[in-house]
Amino acid sequence: MNHMVRTFAALSDPTRLSVVEELMQRGELPAGDLVAHAGMTGPAVSRHLKVLREAGVVTQRAEGTKRFYKVAPEAMKAISDWTISHHSFWAAGLDRLDAILAADDEVGDE
């Protein structure tokens, strides 16, 4: 469970989540492309990438002086597995919310 805490903590930052979404959409990218996407300085993006790397959300490979990043498929699978395993919890909560909203609509229509 500690690994999931690190994963969700890393993804809780809007910039890091945006970087991960960009990598998921476009595939492996050099750090420079991520800097342009994030609209912040190279060192700032580098710090975000370090957090994502340490959490196991992205992987890095070097090619000469360039660093390339991609989403770690095993991290996305772990998130998916965790979400699916908690499906009944979420479904029950959403069902209760639907019932409350439907009852509220009925009261409002009277």
DSSP file with accessible surface (Angstrom, degrees, kcal/mol):
  #  RESIDUE AA STRUCTURE BP1 BP2  ACC     N-H-->O    O-->H-N    N-H-->O    O-->H-N    TCO  KAPPA ALPHA  PHI   PSI    X-CA   Y-CA   Z-CA
    1    1 A M     >        0   0  155      0, 0.0     4,-1.9     0, 0.0     3,-0.2   0.000 360.0 360.0 360.0 -30.0    0.0    0.0    0.0
    2    2 A N  H  >  +     0   0  121      1,-0.2     4,-2.1     2,-0.2     5,-0.2   0.872 360.0  55.5 -58.2 -36.5    2.9    2.3    0.6
    3    3 A H  H  > S+     0   0   77      1,-0.2     4,-2.3     2,-0.2    -1,-0.2   0.904 106.1  50.2 -64.4 -39.9    3.7    2.3   -3.1
    4    4 A M  H  > S+     0   0   22     -3,-0.2     4,-3.0     2,-0.2     5,-0.3   0.881 106.9  55.1 -66.6 -36.4    0.2    3.4   -3.9
    5    5 A V  H  X S+     0   0   86     -4,-1.9     4,-2.5     1,-0.2    -2,-0.2   0.942 110.3  45.8 -61.3 -45.2    0.5    6.3   -1.5
    6    6 A R  H  X S+     0   0  111     -4,-2.1     4,-2.4     2,-0.2    -2,-0.2   0.902 113.3  50.7 -64.2 -39.5    3.6    7.5   -3.2
    7    7 A T  H  X S+     0   0    1     -4,-2.3     4,-2.1     2,-0.2    -2,-0.2   0.961 113.9  42.1 -63.4 -51.1    2.0    7.1   -6.6
    8    8 A F  H  X S+     0   0   78     -4,-3.0     4,-0.9     1,-0.2    -2,-0.2   0.875 113.4  53.7 -67.1 -34.5   -1.1    9.0   -5.7
    9    9 A A  H >< S+     0   0   53     -4,-2.5     3,-0.6    -5,-0.3     4,-0.4   0.923 109.4  48.6 -63.9 -42.1    0.9   11.7   -3.9
   10   10 A A  H >< S+     0   0    3     -4,-2.4     3,-0.8     1,-0.2    -2,-0.2   0.903 114.2  45.9 -64.2 -38.3    3.1   12.1   -7.0
   11   11 A L  H 3< S+     0   0   24     -4,-2.1    -1,-0.2     1,-0.2    -2,-0.2   0.579  92.4  81.7 -82.5  -7.6    0.0   12.5   -9.2
   12   12 A S  T << S+     0   0   89     -4,-0.9    -1,-0.2    -3,-0.6    -2,-0.2   0.718  73.2  86.7 -73.1 -17.1   -1.8   14.8   -6.8
   13   13 A D  S <> S-     0   0   43     -3,-0.8     4,-2.7    -4,-0.4     5,-0.2  -0.691  78.0-139.5 -84.1 128.6    0.1   17.8   -8.2
   14   14 A P  H  > S+     0   0  101      0, 0.0     4,-2.3     0, 0.0     5,-0.1   0.862 101.4  51.0 -57.3 -37.1   -1.6   19.3  -11.2
   15   15 A T  H  > S+     0   0   38      2,-0.2     4,-2.3     1,-0.2     5,-0.2   0.941 112.0  45.9 -66.8 -44.7    1.7   19.8  -13.1
   16   16 A R  H  > S+     0   0   40      2,-0.2     4,-2.5     1,-0.2    -1,-0.2   0.911 112.6  50.4 -65.7 -40.7    2.8   16.3  -12.6
   17   17 A L  H  X S+     0   0   70     -4,-2.7     4,-2.7     1,-0.2    -1,-0.2   0.923 110.2  51.0 -62.5 -40.2   -0.6   14.9  -13.6
   18   18 A S  H  X S+     0   0   42     -4,-2.3     4,-2.4    -5,-0.2    -2,-0.2   0.902 109.1  50.5 -63.5 -40.6   -0.4   17.0  -16.7
   19   19 A V  H  X S+     0   0    2     -4,-2.3     4,-2.5     2,-0.2    -1,-0.2   0.933 111.2  48.5 -63.0 -44.4    3.0   15.7  -17.6
   20   20 A V  H  X S+     0   0    3     -4,-2.5     4,-2.5     1,-0.2    -2,-0.2   0.926 111.1  50.1 -64.1 -42.3    1.8   12.1  -17.1
   21   21 A E  H  X S+     0   0   97     -4,-2.7     4,-2.1     2,-0.2    -1,-0.2   0.909 109.9  51.1 -62.1 -40.4   -1.3   12.8  -19.3
   22   22 A E  H  X S+     0   0   22     -4,-2.4     4,-2.7     1,-0.2     5,-0.3   0.926 111.7  47.2 -62.2 -43.7    1.0   14.3  -22.0
   23   23 A L  H  X S+     0   0    3     -4,-2.5     4,-2.1     1,-0.2    -2,-0.2   0.874 110.5  52.3 -66.9 -35.7    3.2   11.2  -21.9
   24   24 A M  H  < S+     0   0  111     -4,-2.5    -1,-0.2    -5,-0.2    -2,-0.2   0.889 115.8  40.9 -67.5 -36.4    0.2    8.9  -22.0
   25   25 A Q  H  < S+     0   0  152     -4,-2.1    -2,-0.2    -5,-0.2    -1,-0.2   0.895 129.1  26.4 -77.3 -41.2   -1.1   10.7  -25.1
   26   26 A R  H  < S-     0   0  130     -4,-2.7    -3,-0.2     1,-0.3    -2,-0.2   0.554  97.5-137.2-104.5 -10.6    2.1   11.2  -27.0
   27   27 A G     <  +     0   0   33     -4,-2.1    -1,-0.3    -5,-0.3    -2,-0.1  -0.413  63.2   5.1  84.5-163.4    4.3    8.4  -25.8
   28   28 A E  S    S-     0   0   70     -2,-0.1    42,-0.2    -4,-0.1    40,-0.0  -0.278  73.0-179.9 -60.4 133.9    8.0    8.8  -24.9
   29   29 A L  E     -A   69   0A  10     40,-2.4    40,-3.0     3,-0.0     2,-0.1  -0.982  29.9-110.2-136.1 150.4    9.2   12.3  -25.0
   30   30 A P  E >>  -A   68   0A  23      0, 0.0     4,-1.3     0, 0.0     3,-0.9  -0.424  37.2-111.5 -72.9 154.3   12.5   14.2  -24.4
   31   31 A A  H 3> S+     0   0   28     36,-2.4     4,-2.2     1,-0.3     3,-0.2   0.860 115.4  63.2 -55.1 -37.1   12.6   16.4  -21.3
   32   32 A G  H 3> S+     0   0   48      1,-0.2     4,-2.1     2,-0.2    -1,-0.3   0.874 100.5  51.3 -59.2 -38.0   12.7   19.5  -23.5
   33   33 A D  H <> S+     0   0   66     -3,-0.9     4,-2.1     1,-0.2    -1,-0.2   0.873 109.4  50.9 -66.3 -35.3    9.3   18.7  -25.0
   34   34 A L  H  X S+     0   0    0     -4,-1.3     4,-2.6     2,-0.2    -2,-0.2   0.858 107.1  53.7 -71.4 -33.3    7.9   18.4  -21.4
   35   35 A V  H  X>S+     0   0   39     -4,-2.2     4,-1.7     2,-0.2     5,-1.0   0.945 110.2  47.3 -63.7 -45.4    9.4   21.7  -20.5
   36   36 A A  H  <5S+     0   0   82     -4,-2.1    -2,-0.2     1,-0.2    -1,-0.2   0.909 114.1  47.8 -63.0 -40.5    7.6   23.4  -23.4
   37   37 A H  H  <5S+     0   0   70     -4,-2.1    -1,-0.2     1,-0.2    -2,-0.2   0.909 112.8  47.2 -66.3 -42.6    4.3   21.6  -22.5
   38   38 A A  H  <5S-     0   0   30     -4,-2.6    -1,-0.2    -5,-0.1    -2,-0.2   0.739  97.1-139.1 -75.2 -23.8    4.5   22.6  -18.8
   39   39 A G  T  <5 +     0   0   71     -4,-1.7     2,-0.3     1,-0.3    -3,-0.1   0.858  65.4 102.6  68.7  32.3    5.3   26.2  -19.5
   40   40 A M  S   <S-     0   0   62     -5,-1.0    -1,-0.3     1,-0.1    -2,-0.1  -0.833  79.0 -69.4-135.4 177.8    7.9   26.4  -16.7
   41   41 A T     >  -     0   0   87     -2,-0.3     4,-2.3    -3,-0.1     5,-0.2  -0.252  42.0-114.1 -69.3 157.5   11.6   26.3  -16.4
   42   42 A G  H  > S+     0   0   33      1,-0.2     4,-2.8     2,-0.2     5,-0.2   0.914 116.1  51.4 -56.3 -47.4   13.7   23.2  -17.1
   43   43 A P  H  > S+     0   0   81      0, 0.0     4,-2.0     0, 0.0    -1,-0.2   0.891 109.4  51.1 -61.4 -35.7   14.8   22.9  -13.5
   44   44 A A  H  > S+     0   0   13      2,-0.2     4,-1.8     1,-0.2    -2,-0.2   0.943 112.7  44.7 -66.3 -45.8   11.2   23.1  -12.2
   45   45 A V  H  X S+     0   0    1     -4,-2.3     4,-2.9     1,-0.2     5,-0.2   0.905 109.8  57.3 -64.2 -38.5   10.1   20.4  -14.7
   46   46 A S  H  X S+     0   0   63     -4,-2.8     4,-2.2    -5,-0.2    -1,-0.2   0.896 105.1  50.4 -59.1 -40.9   13.1   18.3  -13.7
   47   47 A R  H  X S+     0   0  155     -4,-2.0     4,-1.9     2,-0.2    -1,-0.2   0.915 111.3  48.8 -64.6 -41.0   12.1   18.4  -10.0
   48   48 A H  H  X S+     0   0   30     -4,-1.8     4,-2.3     1,-0.2    -2,-0.2   0.915 110.8  50.3 -64.4 -42.5    8.6   17.2  -11.0
   49   49 A L  H  X S+     0   0    2     -4,-2.9     4,-2.8     1,-0.2    -1,-0.2   0.876 106.6  55.6 -64.5 -35.3   10.0   14.4  -13.2
   50   50 A K  H  X S+     0   0  102     -4,-2.2     4,-2.9    -5,-0.2    -1,-0.2   0.921 107.6  48.8 -62.4 -43.3   12.2   13.3  -10.3
   51   51 A V  H  X S+     0   0   53     -4,-1.9     4,-1.8     1,-0.2     6,-0.2   0.936 113.2  47.2 -61.4 -44.9    9.2   13.0   -8.0
   52   52 A L  H  <>S+     0   0    0     -4,-2.3     5,-2.4     1,-0.2     6,-1.0   0.897 113.4  48.7 -64.6 -39.0    7.4   11.0  -10.7
   53   53 A R  H ><5S+     0   0   80     -4,-2.8     3,-1.3     1,-0.2    -2,-0.2   0.933 110.7  49.4 -65.1 -47.0   10.5    8.8  -11.3
   54   54 A E  H 3<5S+     0   0  115     -4,-2.9    -1,-0.2     1,-0.3    -2,-0.2   0.808 110.1  51.8 -65.0 -27.8   10.9    8.1   -7.6
   55   55 A A  T 3<5S-     0   0    5     -4,-1.8    -1,-0.3    -5,-0.2    -2,-0.2   0.529 115.1-118.8 -83.5  -7.6    7.3    7.2   -7.3
   56   56 A G  T < 5S+     0   0   26     -3,-1.3    19,-0.3    -4,-0.4    -3,-0.2   0.631  81.5 119.8  81.2  14.8    7.7    4.7  -10.2
   57   57 A V  S   <S+     0   0    0     -5,-2.4    15,-3.1    -6,-0.2     2,-0.3   0.844  77.0  23.8 -81.8 -35.3    5.2    6.6  -12.4
   58   58 A V  E     -B   71   0A   3     -6,-1.0     2,-0.3    13,-0.3    13,-0.2  -0.900  69.5-144.9-126.8 158.3    7.6    7.4  -15.2
   59   59 A T  E     -B   70   0A  52     11,-2.8    11,-1.8    -2,-0.3     2,-0.4  -0.863  12.1-148.7-117.9 159.0   10.8    5.9  -16.4
   60   60 A Q  E     -B   69   0A  70     -2,-0.3     2,-0.4     9,-0.2     9,-0.2  -0.958  11.8-176.8-128.0 142.3   13.8    7.7  -17.8
   61   61 A R  E     -B   68   0A  99      7,-2.2     7,-3.1    -2,-0.4     2,-0.4  -0.989  19.3-134.3-136.2 148.4   16.4    6.7  -20.4
   62   62 A A  E     +B   67   0A  62     -2,-0.4     2,-0.4     5,-0.2     5,-0.2  -0.815  18.1 179.7-102.4 140.3   19.4    8.6  -21.6
   63   63 A E  E >  S-B   66   0A 110      3,-2.5     3,-2.0    -2,-0.4     2,-0.3  -0.870  70.6 -53.8-136.7  99.0   20.5    9.0  -25.2
   64   64 A G  T 3  S-     0   0   73     -2,-0.4    -1,-0.0     1,-0.3     0, 0.0  -0.508 121.0 -21.6  66.1-125.0   23.6   11.1  -25.3
   65   65 A T  T 3  S+     0   0  141     -2,-0.3    -1,-0.3    -3,-0.1     2,-0.2   0.496 120.6  94.7 -93.6  -4.1   22.9   14.2  -23.4
   66   66 A K  E <   - B   0  63A 120     -3,-2.0    -3,-2.5   -35,-0.0     2,-0.5  -0.616  61.3-149.3 -90.5 149.4   19.1   13.9  -23.8
   67   67 A R  E     - B   0  62A  99     -2,-0.2   -36,-2.4    -5,-0.2     2,-0.4  -0.977  11.5-160.5-116.6 127.8   16.8   12.4  -21.2
   68   68 A F  E     -AB  30  61A  27     -7,-3.1    -7,-2.2    -2,-0.5     2,-0.4  -0.889   5.4-161.5-110.3 141.6   13.6   10.6  -22.5
   69   69 A Y  E     +AB  29  60A   9    -40,-3.0   -40,-2.4    -2,-0.4     2,-0.3  -0.918  12.6 169.3-124.5 145.2   10.6    9.9  -20.3
   70   70 A K  E     - B   0  59A 101    -11,-1.8   -11,-2.8    -2,-0.4     2,-0.2  -0.977  41.2 -92.7-147.5 158.8    7.7    7.6  -20.6
   71   71 A V  E     - B   0  58A  22     -2,-0.3   -13,-0.3   -13,-0.2   -14,-0.1  -0.500  39.2-121.2 -71.0 138.1    4.9    6.4  -18.4
   72   72 A A    >>  -     0   0    1    -15,-3.1     4,-1.6    -2,-0.2     3,-0.9  -0.731  17.2-152.1 -81.0 112.7    5.6    3.2  -16.5
   73   73 A P  H 3> S+     0   0   88      0, 0.0     4,-2.5     0, 0.0     5,-0.2   0.862  93.6  58.8 -56.9 -34.7    2.9    0.7  -17.6
   74   74 A E  H 3> S+     0   0  128      1,-0.2     4,-2.1     2,-0.2     5,-0.1   0.852 103.6  52.4 -65.8 -30.2    3.1   -1.2  -14.3
   75   75 A A  H <> S+     0   0    2     -3,-0.9     4,-2.1   -19,-0.3    -1,-0.2   0.925 110.4  46.8 -69.4 -42.7    2.3    2.0  -12.4
   76   76 A M  H  X S+     0   0   42     -4,-1.6     4,-2.5     1,-0.2    -2,-0.2   0.894 111.7  51.8 -66.9 -36.0   -0.8    2.6  -14.5
   77   77 A K  H  X S+     0   0  123     -4,-2.5     4,-3.2     2,-0.2     5,-0.2   0.914 107.8  52.1 -66.3 -39.5   -1.8   -1.0  -14.1
   78   78 A A  H  X S+     0   0   28     -4,-2.1     4,-2.5     2,-0.2    -2,-0.2   0.915 110.6  47.8 -63.0 -40.9   -1.5   -0.7  -10.3
   79   79 A I  H  X S+     0   0   30     -4,-2.1     4,-2.6     2,-0.2    -2,-0.2   0.935 113.7  47.5 -63.8 -46.1   -3.7    2.3  -10.3
   80   80 A S  H  X S+     0   0   58     -4,-2.5     4,-2.8     1,-0.2     5,-0.2   0.933 112.5  48.7 -60.7 -46.9   -6.2    0.5  -12.5
   81   81 A D  H  X S+     0   0   75     -4,-3.2     4,-2.5     1,-0.2    -1,-0.2   0.908 112.1  48.9 -60.9 -42.4   -6.1   -2.6  -10.3
   82   82 A W  H  X S+     0   0   65     -4,-2.5     4,-1.0    -5,-0.2    -1,-0.2   0.932 112.5  48.1 -63.4 -44.8   -6.6   -0.5   -7.2
   83   83 A T  H >< S+     0   0   65     -4,-2.6     3,-0.6     1,-0.2    -2,-0.2   0.932 112.9  47.4 -62.7 -45.5   -9.5    1.4   -8.7
   84   84 A I  H >< S+     0   0  114     -4,-2.8     3,-1.7     1,-0.2     4,-0.3   0.907 108.1  55.5 -63.7 -39.3  -11.2   -1.8   -9.9
   85   85 A S  H 3< S+     0   0   80     -4,-2.5    -1,-0.2     1,-0.3     3,-0.2   0.747 111.7  44.6 -68.2 -18.9  -10.7   -3.5   -6.5
   86   86 A H  T <X S+     0   0   61     -4,-1.0     4,-2.0    -3,-0.6     3,-0.3   0.240  80.6 111.0-105.5  13.2  -12.5   -0.6   -4.9
   87   87 A H  H <> S+     0   0  124     -3,-1.7     4,-3.3     1,-0.2     5,-0.2   0.887  73.5  53.8 -56.2 -45.0  -15.3   -0.5   -7.4
   88   88 A S  H  > S+     0   0   91     -4,-0.3     4,-2.5     1,-0.2    -1,-0.2   0.893 107.8  51.6 -62.8 -36.6  -18.0   -1.7   -5.1
   89   89 A F  H  > S+     0   0  122     -3,-0.3     4,-2.0     2,-0.2    -1,-0.2   0.957 114.9  41.4 -61.3 -50.5  -17.2    1.1   -2.6
   90   90 A W  H  X S+     0   0  123     -4,-2.0     4,-2.6     1,-0.2     5,-0.2   0.911 114.6  51.6 -65.6 -42.1  -17.4    3.8   -5.3
   91   91 A A  H  X S+     0   0   28     -4,-3.3     4,-2.6    -5,-0.2    -1,-0.2   0.925 110.0  49.0 -62.5 -43.6  -20.5    2.3   -6.9
   92   92 A A  H  X S+     0   0   40     -4,-2.5     4,-2.2    -5,-0.2    -1,-0.2   0.923 112.6  48.1 -63.2 -42.5  -22.4    2.1   -3.5
   93   93 A G  H  X S+     0   0   26     -4,-2.0     4,-2.2    -5,-0.2    -2,-0.2   0.916 113.0  47.0 -64.4 -42.5  -21.5    5.7   -2.7
   94   94 A L  H  X S+     0   0  103     -4,-2.6     4,-2.7     2,-0.2    -1,-0.2   0.875 109.8  54.0 -68.8 -35.4  -22.6    6.9   -6.1
   95   95 A D  H  X S+     0   0  105     -4,-2.6     4,-2.2    -5,-0.2    -2,-0.2   0.917 109.3  48.7 -62.7 -41.8  -25.8    4.9   -5.9
   96   96 A R  H  X S+     0   0  148     -4,-2.2     4,-2.4     2,-0.2    -2,-0.2   0.918 110.9  50.3 -63.9 -41.6  -26.6    6.6   -2.5
   97   97 A L  H  X S+     0   0   86     -4,-2.2     4,-2.7     1,-0.2     5,-0.2   0.927 109.1  51.4 -62.6 -44.0  -25.8   10.0   -4.1
   98   98 A D  H  X S+     0   0  100     -4,-2.7     4,-2.6     1,-0.2    -1,-0.2   0.913 110.2  49.7 -57.9 -43.6  -28.2    9.2   -7.0
   99   99 A A  H  X S+     0   0   63     -4,-2.2     4,-2.5     2,-0.2    -2,-0.2   0.917 111.5  48.1 -63.5 -42.1  -30.9    8.3   -4.6
  100  100 A I  H  X S+     0   0  111     -4,-2.4     4,-2.4     2,-0.2    -2,-0.2   0.931 113.5  47.1 -64.2 -44.9  -30.5   11.5   -2.6
  101  101 A L  H  X S+     0   0   84     -4,-2.7     4,-2.3     2,-0.2    -2,-0.2   0.896 112.2  50.1 -64.9 -39.8  -30.5   13.6   -5.7
  102  102 A A  H  X S+     0   0   46     -4,-2.6     4,-2.1    -5,-0.2    -1,-0.2   0.922 111.8  48.0 -65.3 -42.5  -33.6   11.8   -7.1
  103  103 A A  H  X S+     0   0   49     -4,-2.5     4,-2.1     1,-0.2    -2,-0.2   0.902 111.0  51.4 -64.7 -38.9  -35.4   12.3   -3.7
  104  104 A D  H  X S+     0   0  103     -4,-2.4     4,-2.2     1,-0.2    -1,-0.2   0.898 109.0  50.7 -64.6 -40.3  -34.4   16.0   -3.7
  105  105 A D  H  X S+     0   0  100     -4,-2.3     4,-1.7     2,-0.2    -1,-0.2   0.895 108.7  52.0 -63.4 -39.4  -35.8   16.4   -7.3
  106  106 A E  H  X S+     0   0  124     -4,-2.1     4,-0.7     2,-0.2    -2,-0.2   0.911 110.6  47.4 -64.6 -41.1  -39.0   14.8   -6.2
  107  107 A V  H >< S+     0   0   97     -4,-2.1     3,-0.8     1,-0.2    -2,-0.2   0.909 111.7  51.3 -65.8 -39.8  -39.4   17.3   -3.3
  108  108 A G  H 3< S+     0   0   62     -4,-2.2    -1,-0.2     1,-0.2    -2,-0.2   0.797 105.5  56.0 -68.7 -28.0  -38.5   20.2   -5.5
  109  109 A D  H 3<        0   0  141     -4,-1.7    -1,-0.2    -5,-0.1    -2,-0.2   0.657 360.0 360.0 -78.6 -16.6  -41.2   19.2   -8.1
  110  110 A E    <<        0   0  190     -3,-0.8    -3,-0.1    -4,-0.7    -4,-0.0  -0.130 360.0 360.0 -79.2 360.0  -44.0   19.2   -5.5
